[in-house]
Amino acid sequence: GTSVMNAGLLRQIAALGAPIWVDAGVTTPAAANAVLETGASVVIVGLETLASLDALVGISQTIGSERVAFSVDLRDGTPITLPGAEHSAWSAAEIGKSAVDRGAGTIIVLDLARVGSGLGPDLESMTEMRRAVPQVALFAGGGVRGAEDVEVLAHTGCDGALVATALLSGSLRLT
């Protein structure tokens, strides 16, 4: 769960009024509730933390699908799963569809191998995921180099992108 210091910091940030998405290793409804109590608007549940996607059912029923974002974490396009997880042999799109079927209201596709790489986003994975989960919000993360990448992601059906390195380097400016 979140430590007392993290919870305090989250409450201060939430008081600013912006929506806050928090990834705190949530695997249970109680942990999801604890994150929301700090003022978070959306709880991110990560693929690499779940032994079974069925955990999403309880989390989604407890806090509401609209507050659950499921992060399909990849490394070079391959899902990162716990050893022996039931979904360890599934494709990213199969995992995303299963997560939505179990209540996730948003899917994030995050390729950790692309974070900070300057390689650009994985458009193939994003296109496949959009096809698999047409009904929910879809966000891309990893490799976004600038405005052109964001525009191309929008054309693949993405609703948003997680951007860090491009902002820090100045190749994407908030204007």
Backbone as ProteinMPNN parsed JSONL, in Angstrom:
{"seq_chain_A": "GTSVMNAGLLRQIAALGAPIWVDAGVTTPAAANAVLETGASVVIVGLETLASLDALVGISQTIGSERVAFSVDLRDGTPITLPGAEHSAWSAAEIGKSAVDRGAGTIIVLDLARVGSGLGPDLESMTEMRRAVPQVALFAGGGVRGAEDVEVLAHTGCDGALVATALLSGSLRLT", "coords_chain_A": {"N_chain_A": [[0.83, -1.215, 0.0], [0.18, 2.377, 0.138], [2.526, 4.505, 1.714], [2.433, 6.47, 4.76], [3.631, 8.955, 4.308], [3.583, 9.113, 1.475], [0.798, 9.066, 1.085], [0.085, 11.487, 2.282], [1.403, 13.302, 0.59], [0.089, 12.715, -1.823], [-2.487, 13.59, -1.129], [-2.013, 16.343, -0.905], [-1.34, 16.976, -3.553], [-3.708, 16.214, -4.855], [-5.397, 18.13, -3.82], [-4.923, 20.274, -5.424], [-6.601, 20.013, -7.519], [-6.397, 18.765, -10.015], [-6.971, 15.821, -12.05], [-5.774, 12.732, -10.762], [-3.816, 9.978, -11.429], [-2.895, 6.942, -10.038], [-0.359, 4.584, -9.583], [0.152, 2.109, -7.527], [0.863, -0.493, -7.059], [-1.469, -1.964, -6.678], [-3.494, -4.732, -5.83], [-5.776, -5.611, -4.684], [-9.262, -5.021, -3.708], [-9.381, -3.534, -1.277], [-6.894, -2.249, -1.185], [-7.154, -0.664, -3.465], [-9.241, 1.032, -2.672], [-7.901, 2.364, -0.592], [-6.036, 3.869, -2.031], [-7.759, 5.576, -3.468], [-8.806, 7.004, -1.316], [-6.809, 8.785, -0.734], [-7.241, 10.772, -2.483], [-6.844, 10.277, -5.128], [-7.94, 9.964, -8.55], [-8.047, 7.927, -10.383], [-7.189, 4.517, -10.264], [-4.374, 2.734, -11.073], [-3.866, -0.48, -12.191], [-1.403, -2.851, -12.465], [-0.252, -5.136, -14.928], [1.992, -6.749, -14.326], [1.773, -7.246, -11.647], [-0.289, -8.965, -11.052], [-1.411, -12.219, -10.358], [-3.627, -13.373, -11.335], [-6.049, -12.26, -13.647], [-8.558, -12.113, -12.701], [-8.637, -10.745, -10.335], [-9.244, -8.171, -11.011], [-12.002, -8.045, -11.179], [-13.17, -7.841, -8.561], [-11.916, -5.448, -7.738], [-12.875, -3.6, -9.657], [-15.649, -3.79, -9.224], [-15.756, -2.782, -6.67], [-14.662, -0.119, -6.698], [-15.566, 0.963, -9.061], [-15.683, 0.746, -12.58], [-14.928, 2.962, -14.117], [-12.933, 4.096, -12.676], [-10.79, 2.462, -12.821], [-7.792, 1.785, -14.303], [-6.111, -0.342, -16.374], [-2.868, -1.44, -16.73], [-1.16, -2.69, -19.349], [1.706, -4.056, -19.315], [4.626, -4.131, -21.174], [7.616, -5.579, -22.578], [9.594, -4.905, -25.141], [7.34, -5.484, -26.732], [6.375, -7.834, -25.629], [4.236, -9.21, -23.2], [4.703, -8.544, -19.708], [4.617, -10.689, -17.18], [3.73, -12.239, -14.019], [5.644, -15.066, -12.956], [4.255, -18.13, -13.917], [1.674, -17.123, -14.049], [-1.753, -17.271, -15.056], [-2.26, -16.022, -17.467], [0.124, -15.822, -18.778], [0.978, -16.693, -21.293], [-0.506, -15.333, -23.102], [-1.369, -12.95, -25.713], [-0.724, -9.375, -25.85], [-3.059, -8.003, -26.663], [-5.04, -9.924, -26.127], [-4.831, -10.032, -23.347], [-5.54, -7.395, -22.706], [-8.23, -7.318, -23.618], [-9.354, -9.249, -21.929], [-8.976, -7.973, -19.473], [-10.694, -5.769, -19.745], [-13.102, -7.142, -20.004], [-13.282, -7.962, -17.396], [-13.755, -5.687, -16.027], [-12.075, -3.366, -16.182], [-11.893, 0.06, -16.991], [-10.26, 1.588, -18.524], [-7.457, 1.153, -20.652], [-3.984, 0.952, -20.55], [-1.187, 0.816, -22.562], [1.997, 0.02, -22.058], [5.203, 0.047, -23.039], [8.006, -0.894, -21.61], [10.595, -1.194, -22.555], [10.784, 0.736, -24.447], [10.646, 3.136, -23.132], [12.108, 6.224, -22.768], [13.754, 5.651, -24.89], [13.695, 6.775, -27.41], [12.757, 5.491, -29.618], [10.238, 5.697, -30.621], [6.661, 5.144, -30.431], [5.011, 1.899, -30.075], [3.294, 1.221, -32.629], [1.992, -0.895, -33.846], [1.235, -2.619, -31.727], [-0.52, -0.857, -30.451], [-2.528, -0.5, -32.366], [-3.51, -3.131, -32.572], [-4.439, -3.455, -29.95], [-6.443, -1.47, -29.805], [-8.265, -2.523, -31.602], [-9.001, -4.796, -30.176], [-10.164, -3.768, -27.855], [-12.43, -1.836, -28.321], [-14.215, -0.24, -26.92], [-13.296, 1.18, -24.7], [-11.295, 3.73, -22.993], [-8.034, 4.319, -24.27], [-4.618, 4.357, -23.694], [-1.232, 5.164, -24.548], [2.151, 4.317, -23.791], [5.64, 4.875, -23.609], [8.35, 5.525, -25.547], [7.416, 7.793, -26.909], [8.243, 10.496, -28.84], [7.65, 13.083, -29.57], [5.379, 15.673, -30.792], [4.521, 14.68, -33.298], [4.5, 11.882, -32.943], [2.471, 11.679, -31.031], [0.326, 12.537, -32.533], [0.211, 10.515, -34.519], [-0.368, 8.331, -32.873], [-2.926, 9.094, -32.063], [-4.268, 8.685, -34.44], [-4.213, 5.926, -34.536], [-6.142, 5.345, -32.799], [-5.755, 5.937, -30.158], [-6.488, 7.462, -27.026], [-4.904, 9.002, -25.501], [-1.536, 9.751, -24.358], [1.263, 8.66, -22.439], [3.785, 10.69, -21.427], [7.125, 11.481, -20.853], [10.074, 11.593, -21.104], [10.206, 13.055, -23.535], [9.156, 15.493, -22.765], [10.943, 16.284, -20.763], [13.3, 16.486, -22.215], [12.689, 18.492, -23.916], [11.759, 18.11, -26.481], [9.082, 17.875, -26.818], [6.78, 20.292, -26.224], [4.765, 22.002, -23.832], [2.431, 24.022, -24.9]], "CA_chain_A": [[0.0, 0.0, 0.0], [0.898, 3.646, 0.155], [3.01, 4.872, 3.04], [1.803, 7.681, 5.299], [4.197, 10.111, 3.62], [3.033, 9.139, 0.123], [-0.61, 9.43, 1.176], [0.049, 12.929, 2.545], [1.797, 13.986, -0.642], [-1.016, 12.557, -2.778], [-3.582, 14.476, -0.708], [-1.624, 17.72, -1.255], [-1.438, 17.108, -5.01], [-5.131, 16.133, -5.193], [-6.019, 19.392, -3.428], [-4.728, 21.224, -6.519], [-7.777, 19.9, -8.373], [-6.186, 18.007, -11.265], [-7.166, 14.378, -11.876], [-4.517, 12.044, -10.456], [-3.787, 8.533, -11.65], [-1.866, 6.417, -9.144], [0.058, 3.189, -9.701], [0.756, 1.795, -6.229], [0.946, -1.94, -6.903], [-2.767, -2.429, -6.179], [-3.938, -6.065, -6.251], [-7.004, -5.948, -3.951], [-10.214, -3.918, -3.56], [-9.02, -2.706, -0.12], [-5.771, -1.392, -1.589], [-7.702, 0.315, -4.413], [-9.95, 2.016, -1.846], [-6.91, 3.159, 0.137], [-5.475, 4.839, -2.985], [-8.788, 6.59, -3.727], [-8.964, 7.822, -0.112], [-5.79, 9.843, -0.749], [-7.66, 11.806, -3.425], [-6.611, 9.85, -6.514], [-9.155, 9.809, -9.344], [-7.969, 6.645, -11.092], [-6.225, 3.557, -9.738], [-3.753, 1.929, -12.126], [-3.524, -1.845, -11.791], [-0.391, -3.275, -13.425], [-0.213, -6.539, -15.338], [3.087, -7.502, -13.708], [1.501, -7.494, -10.224], [-1.433, -9.853, -10.863], [-1.308, -13.643, -10.673], [-4.848, -13.663, -12.091], [-6.801, -11.07, -14.037], [-9.822, -12.133, -11.961], [-8.541, -9.735, -9.267], [-9.855, -6.942, -11.516], [-13.451, -8.075, -10.96], [-13.445, -7.262, -7.249], [-11.458, -4.058, -7.724], [-13.801, -2.807, -10.478], [-16.959, -3.75, -8.557], [-15.631, -1.983, -5.452], [-14.407, 1.319, -6.917], [-16.184, 1.393, -10.314], [-14.833, 0.558, -13.77], [-14.414, 4.243, -14.613], [-11.778, 4.485, -11.86], [-9.763, 1.423, -12.951], [-6.99, 1.74, -15.527], [-5.255, -1.53, -16.351], [-1.65, -1.217, -17.503], [-0.595, -3.869, -20.007], [3.13, -3.741, -19.327], [5.343, -4.926, -22.166], [9.031, -5.358, -22.829], [9.754, -5.229, -26.569], [6.097, -6.028, -27.257], [5.986, -9.067, -24.929], [3.684, -8.917, -21.871], [5.491, -8.863, -18.517], [3.686, -11.324, -16.246], [4.311, -13.006, -12.921], [5.896, -16.46, -13.35], [3.146, -19.039, -13.652], [0.365, -16.476, -14.157], [-2.611, -17.953, -16.025], [-2.265, -15.273, -18.722], [1.514, -15.571, -19.182], [1.22, -17.016, -22.708], [-1.452, -14.58, -23.924], [-0.891, -11.736, -26.385], [-1.112, -8.136, -25.173], [-4.452, -7.71, -26.994], [-5.876, -10.872, -25.379], [-4.799, -9.587, -21.953], [-6.338, -6.166, -22.634], [-9.645, -7.67, -23.75], [-9.722, -9.947, -20.706], [-9.036, -6.963, -18.413], [-11.929, -5.009, -19.953], [-14.199, -8.066, -19.66], [-13.316, -8.079, -15.935], [-14.149, -4.428, -15.424], [-11.205, -2.193, -16.378], [-12.513, 1.071, -17.838], [-9.197, 2.189, -19.34], [-6.282, 0.315, -20.877], [-2.723, 1.621, -20.856], [-0.178, -0.099, -23.104], [3.272, 0.645, -21.703], [6.359, -0.788, -23.372], [9.113, -0.397, -20.788], [11.831, -1.168, -23.34], [10.774, 1.943, -25.269], [10.694, 4.33, -22.284], [13.366, 6.951, -22.871], [14.589, 5.063, -25.942], [13.658, 7.542, -28.649], [12.385, 4.598, -30.72], [8.866, 5.932, -31.039], [5.719, 4.199, -29.827], [4.732, 0.641, -30.766], [2.018, 1.465, -33.295], [1.35, -2.178, -34.12], [0.575, -3.035, -30.489], [-1.631, 0.05, -30.173], [-3.592, -0.81, -33.33], [-4.098, -4.417, -32.162], [-5.181, -3.254, -28.707], [-7.663, -0.705, -30.094], [-9.183, -3.476, -32.221], [-9.452, -5.732, -29.147], [-10.948, -3.068, -26.826], [-12.916, -0.609, -28.97], [-15.188, 0.482, -26.108], [-12.724, 1.858, -23.531], [-10.204, 4.676, -23.232], [-6.763, 3.644, -24.536], [-3.459, 5.233, -23.575], [0.041, 4.562, -24.942], [3.314, 4.808, -23.073], [6.931, 4.326, -24.008], [8.901, 5.848, -26.859], [6.858, 8.993, -27.521], [9.348, 11.437, -29.058], [7.19, 14.452, -29.777], [4.001, 15.905, -31.239], [4.173, 13.791, -34.416], [4.154, 10.569, -32.389], [1.167, 11.805, -30.381], [-0.651, 12.615, -33.631], [0.097, 9.179, -35.111], [-1.086, 7.511, -31.89], [-4.345, 9.469, -32.144], [-4.806, 8.029, -35.641], [-4.381, 4.493, -34.27], [-7.284, 5.216, -31.904], [-5.39, 6.229, -28.769], [-7.126, 8.617, -26.413], [-3.88, 9.792, -24.839], [-0.203, 9.154, -24.285], [2.095, 8.974, -21.288], [4.986, 11.33, -21.974], [8.042, 11.968, -19.821], [11.377, 11.964, -21.672], [10.045, 14.096, -24.555], [8.957, 16.763, -22.066], [12.18, 16.64, -20.07], [14.333, 16.856, -23.199], [12.241, 19.681, -24.653], [11.293, 17.795, -27.832], [7.635, 18.113, -26.794], [6.549, 21.429, -25.348], [3.389, 22.336, -23.456], [2.192, 25.416, -25.319]], "C_chain_A": [[0.849, 1.243, 0.0], [1.339, 3.954, 1.576], [2.308, 6.142, 3.49], [2.322, 8.914, 4.566], [3.645, 10.217, 2.199], [1.58, 9.582, 0.136], [-0.751, 10.935, 1.405], [0.382, 13.731, 1.304], [0.684, 13.902, -1.679], [-2.179, 13.47, -2.423], [-3.275, 15.93, -1.082], [-1.771, 17.956, -2.767], [-2.907, 17.112, -5.436], [-5.849, 17.442, -4.87], [-5.863, 20.46, -4.509], [-5.853, 21.124, -7.55], [-7.608, 19.135, -9.67], [-6.479, 16.53, -11.025], [-5.818, 13.685, -11.692], [-4.7, 10.553, -10.648], [-2.629, 7.984, -10.833], [-1.632, 4.934, -9.405], [0.823, 2.859, -8.428], [0.789, 0.294, -5.979], [-0.333, -2.565, -6.379], [-3.118, -3.81, -6.74], [-5.255, -6.467, -5.583], [-7.956, -4.755, -3.915], [-9.851, -2.988, -2.396], [-7.882, -1.748, -0.473], [-6.243, -0.313, -2.567], [-8.436, 1.42, -3.662], [-8.98, 2.933, -1.122], [-6.291, 4.226, -0.775], [-6.494, 5.943, -3.261], [-8.962, 7.524, -2.537], [-7.916, 8.927, -0.021], [-6.173, 10.975, -1.696], [-7.386, 11.454, -4.874], [-7.944, 9.719, -7.238], [-9.205, 8.458, -10.027], [-6.881, 5.793, -10.453], [-5.693, 2.745, -10.917], [-3.395, 0.574, -11.529], [-2.592, -2.378, -12.865], [-0.4, -4.768, -13.672], [0.811, -7.332, -14.536], [2.85, -7.811, -12.235], [0.413, -8.537, -9.992], [-1.139, -11.292, -11.26], [-2.508, -14.075, -11.51], [-5.56, -12.364, -12.419], [-8.147, -11.009, -13.317], [-9.812, -11.135, -10.802], [-9.21, -8.425, -9.702], [-11.353, -6.889, -11.251], [-13.8, -7.399, -9.64], [-13.062, -5.8, -7.166], [-12.453, -3.17, -8.466], [-15.169, -2.695, -9.825], [-16.907, -2.84, -7.341], [-15.495, -0.496, -5.741], [-15.039, 1.846, -8.202], [-15.214, 1.301, -11.47], [-14.188, 1.854, -14.247], [-13.195, 4.716, -13.828], [-10.653, 3.461, -11.928], [-9.094, 1.519, -14.319], [-6.056, 0.541, -15.397], [-4.073, -1.287, -17.271], [-1.116, -2.551, -18.027], [0.877, -3.554, -20.228], [3.869, -4.708, -20.239], [6.836, -4.65, -22.083], [9.274, -5.844, -24.245], [8.525, -5.949, -27.117], [5.586, -7.28, -26.556], [5.444, -8.716, -23.542], [4.594, -9.389, -20.74], [4.528, -9.407, -17.471], [4.447, -11.992, -15.107], [4.572, -14.424, -13.409], [4.699, -17.332, -12.966], [1.766, -18.411, -13.705], [-0.433, -17.153, -15.263], [-2.538, -17.318, -17.41], [-0.854, -15.079, -19.3], [1.801, -15.88, -20.648], [0.31, -16.225, -23.651], [-0.777, -13.393, -24.606], [-1.346, -10.518, -25.58], [-2.586, -7.828, -25.425], [-5.406, -8.649, -26.252], [-5.958, -10.466, -23.906], [-5.666, -8.339, -21.782], [-7.821, -6.456, -22.701], [-10.145, -8.352, -22.476], [-9.867, -8.96, -19.543], [-10.318, -6.144, -18.516], [-13.139, -5.879, -19.597], [-14.365, -8.189, -18.153], [-13.499, -6.73, -15.243], [-13.249, -3.225, -15.592], [-11.875, -1.222, -17.354], [-11.548, 1.763, -18.775], [-8.077, 1.166, -19.479], [-5.099, 1.225, -21.215], [-1.796, 0.544, -21.428], [1.164, 0.596, -22.927], [4.41, -0.31, -22.016], [7.582, -0.209, -22.682], [10.432, -0.339, -21.543], [11.924, 0.099, -24.189], [10.88, 3.232, -24.453], [12.077, 4.966, -22.377], [14.259, 6.521, -24.011], [14.681, 5.916, -27.196], [13.262, 6.708, -29.854], [11.02, 4.91, -31.315], [7.961, 4.866, -30.436], [5.521, 2.962, -30.696], [3.347, 0.74, -31.392], [1.267, 0.171, -33.576], [0.591, -2.67, -32.889], [-0.637, -2.164, -30.194], [-2.811, -0.24, -31.105], [-4.297, -2.103, -32.942], [-4.934, -4.247, -30.899], [-6.482, -2.507, -28.976], [-8.713, -1.625, -30.724], [-9.801, -4.393, -31.162], [-10.377, -5.072, -28.116], [-11.489, -1.745, -27.381], [-13.717, 0.305, -28.045], [-14.604, 1.264, -24.946], [-11.647, 2.857, -23.945], [-8.888, 3.901, -23.348], [-5.634, 4.665, -24.515], [-2.191, 4.464, -23.939], [1.163, 5.156, -24.108], [4.573, 4.126, -23.559], [7.308, 4.715, -25.414], [8.386, 7.11, -27.514], [7.94, 10.081, -27.594], [8.902, 12.881, -29.19], [5.777, 14.483, -30.321], [3.592, 14.974, -32.385], [3.77, 12.407, -33.925], [2.775, 10.603, -31.735], [0.067, 11.825, -31.446], [-0.868, 11.241, -34.276], [-0.654, 8.241, -34.157], [-2.58, 7.822, -31.911], [-4.998, 8.782, -33.334], [-4.966, 6.519, -35.451], [-5.548, 4.255, -33.31], [-6.962, 5.447, -30.444], [-6.098, 7.491, -28.29], [-6.116, 9.516, -25.715], [-2.568, 9.045, -24.813], [0.475, 9.579, -22.99], [3.413, 9.496, -21.838], [5.845, 11.823, -20.824], [9.314, 12.494, -20.473], [11.249, 13.098, -22.682], [9.789, 15.462, -23.927], [10.254, 17.232, -21.401], [13.26, 17.114, -21.034], [13.971, 18.118, -23.968], [11.755, 19.378, -26.047], [9.772, 17.87, -27.948], [7.4, 19.207, -25.769], [5.067, 21.589, -25.048], [3.156, 23.801, -23.803], [0.725, 25.709, -25.422]], "O_chain_A": [[2.072, 1.184, -0.121], [0.607, 3.692, 2.531], [1.66, 6.814, 2.687], [1.549, 9.814, 4.237], [3.275, 11.309, 1.765], [1.167, 10.383, -0.702], [-1.602, 11.583, 0.796], [-0.279, 14.725, 1.001], [0.367, 14.892, -2.339], [-2.795, 14.063, -3.309], [-4.161, 16.662, -1.522], [-2.262, 18.999, -3.198], [-3.309, 17.915, -6.277], [-6.795, 17.822, -5.56], [-6.596, 21.448, -4.508], [-6.041, 22.033, -8.359], [-8.593, 18.88, -10.362], [-6.262, 16.031, -9.921], [-4.845, 14.004, -12.376], [-5.621, 9.947, -10.099], [-1.51, 8.491, -10.917], [-2.569, 4.137, -9.443], [1.974, 3.259, -8.254], [0.748, -0.15, -4.832], [-0.286, -3.593, -5.703], [-3.053, -4.039, -7.948], [-5.796, -7.534, -5.873], [-7.526, -3.612, -4.071], [-10.0, -1.772, -2.518], [-7.911, -0.576, -0.099], [-5.781, 0.826, -2.502], [-8.276, 2.601, -3.971], [-9.204, 4.14, -1.042], [-6.05, 5.352, -0.342], [-6.135, 7.12, -3.287], [-9.235, 8.71, -2.72], [-8.116, 9.907, 0.697], [-5.518, 12.017, -1.718], [-7.669, 12.255, -5.766], [-8.961, 9.403, -6.621], [-10.284, 7.901, -10.23], [-5.795, 6.28, -10.14], [-6.464, 2.145, -11.666], [-2.717, 0.487, -10.505], [-2.937, -2.366, -14.046], [-0.538, -5.565, -12.744], [0.538, -8.456, -14.113], [3.624, -8.549, -11.626], [0.204, -8.958, -8.855], [-0.673, -11.553, -12.369], [-2.422, -15.021, -12.294], [-5.664, -11.472, -11.577], [-8.804, -9.968, -13.321], [-10.875, -10.723, -10.337], [-9.685, -7.661, -8.863], [-11.918, -5.804, -11.111], [-14.63, -6.49, -9.604], [-13.794, -4.996, -6.591], [-12.834, -2.11, -7.968], [-15.788, -1.632, -9.861], [-17.9, -2.192, -7.01], [-16.152, 0.315, -5.088], [-15.051, 3.057, -8.421], [-14.062, 1.722, -11.362], [-13.052, 1.855, -14.72], [-12.498, 5.633, -14.261], [-9.673, 3.564, -11.189], [-9.739, 1.357, -15.355], [-5.304, 0.427, -14.429], [-4.246, -0.968, -18.448], [-0.684, -3.414, -17.263], [1.249, -2.882, -21.189], [3.76, -5.926, -20.105], [7.261, -3.611, -21.577], [9.176, -7.038, -24.528], [8.65, -6.909, -27.877], [4.485, -7.745, -26.849], [6.106, -8.007, -22.784], [5.175, -10.473, -20.796], [3.71, -8.66, -16.935], [5.641, -12.272, -15.214], [3.791, -14.944, -14.206], [4.203, -17.274, -11.841], [0.775, -19.09, -13.436], [0.125, -17.562, -16.281], [-2.732, -18.0, -18.417], [-0.661, -14.267, -20.204], [2.781, -15.374, -21.196], [0.351, -16.426, -24.865], [0.249, -12.895, -24.143], [-2.238, -10.616, -24.736], [-3.295, -7.433, -24.5], [-6.466, -8.219, -25.797], [-7.022, -10.546, -23.293], [-6.435, -8.239, -20.826], [-8.596, -5.9, -21.922], [-11.243, -8.057, -22.002], [-10.775, -9.096, -18.723], [-10.958, -5.855, -17.505], [-14.084, -5.407, -18.966], [-15.459, -8.484, -17.672], [-13.41, -6.639, -14.019], [-13.631, -2.132, -15.175], [-12.363, -1.627, -18.409], [-11.963, 2.446, -19.712], [-7.785, 0.413, -18.549], [-5.199, 2.131, -22.042], [-1.645, -0.523, -20.832], [1.438, 1.619, -23.555], [4.573, -1.339, -21.361], [8.127, 0.814, -23.096], [11.298, 0.472, -21.216], [13.014, 0.492, -24.603], [11.168, 4.295, -25.002], [13.088, 4.321, -22.099], [15.402, 6.968, -24.103], [15.638, 5.796, -27.961], [13.41, 7.155, -30.991], [10.691, 4.432, -32.401], [8.429, 3.819, -29.988], [5.82, 2.971, -31.89], [2.347, 0.388, -30.766], [0.037, 0.148, -33.545], [-0.561, -3.091, -32.995], [-1.666, -2.663, -29.739], [-3.963, -0.225, -30.672], [-5.525, -2.18, -32.974], [-6.014, -4.826, -30.786], [-7.523, -2.873, -28.43], [-9.901, -1.522, -30.419], [-10.983, -4.728, -31.24], [-11.266, -5.725, -27.568], [-11.06, -0.669, -26.964], [-13.887, 1.488, -28.339], [-15.349, 1.958, -24.254], [-11.156, 2.84, -25.073], [-8.659, 2.943, -22.609], [-5.673, 5.683, -25.205], [-2.083, 3.266, -23.675], [1.139, 6.336, -23.76], [4.566, 2.938, -23.881], [6.665, 4.29, -26.374], [8.869, 7.477, -28.585], [8.474, 10.524, -26.577], [9.684, 13.801, -28.95], [5.067, 13.478, -30.32], [2.446, 14.528, -32.44], [2.811, 11.821, -34.429], [1.999, 9.658, -31.873], [-0.986, 11.209, -31.28], [-2.005, 10.854, -34.547], [-1.484, 7.446, -34.596], [-3.405, 6.917, -31.79], [-6.147, 8.347, -33.251], [-5.776, 5.897, -36.139], [-5.906, 3.11, -33.035], [-7.795, 5.187, -29.576], [-6.281, 8.449, -29.041], [-6.426, 10.658, -25.374], [-2.486, 7.875, -25.188], [0.293, 10.697, -22.509], [4.077, 8.82, -22.624], [5.355, 12.503, -19.922], [9.604, 13.688, -20.408], [12.079, 14.007, -22.698], [10.167, 16.484, -24.5], [10.615, 18.407, -21.465], [14.034, 18.019, -20.723], [14.828, 18.742, -24.593], [11.364, 20.303, -26.76], [9.236, 17.923, -29.054], [7.768, 19.076, -24.602], [4.219, 21.341, -25.905], [3.616, 24.702, -23.102], [0.341, 26.828, -25.761]]}, "name": "protein", "num_of_chains": 1, "seq": "GTSVMNAGLLRQIAALGAPIWVDAGVTTPAAANAVLETGASVVIVGLETLASLDALVGISQTIGSERVAFSVDLRDGTPITLPGAEHSAWSAAEIGKSAVDRGAGTIIVLDLARVGSGLGPDLESMTEMRRAVPQVALFAGGGVRGAEDVEVLAHTGCDGALVATALLSGSLRLT"}
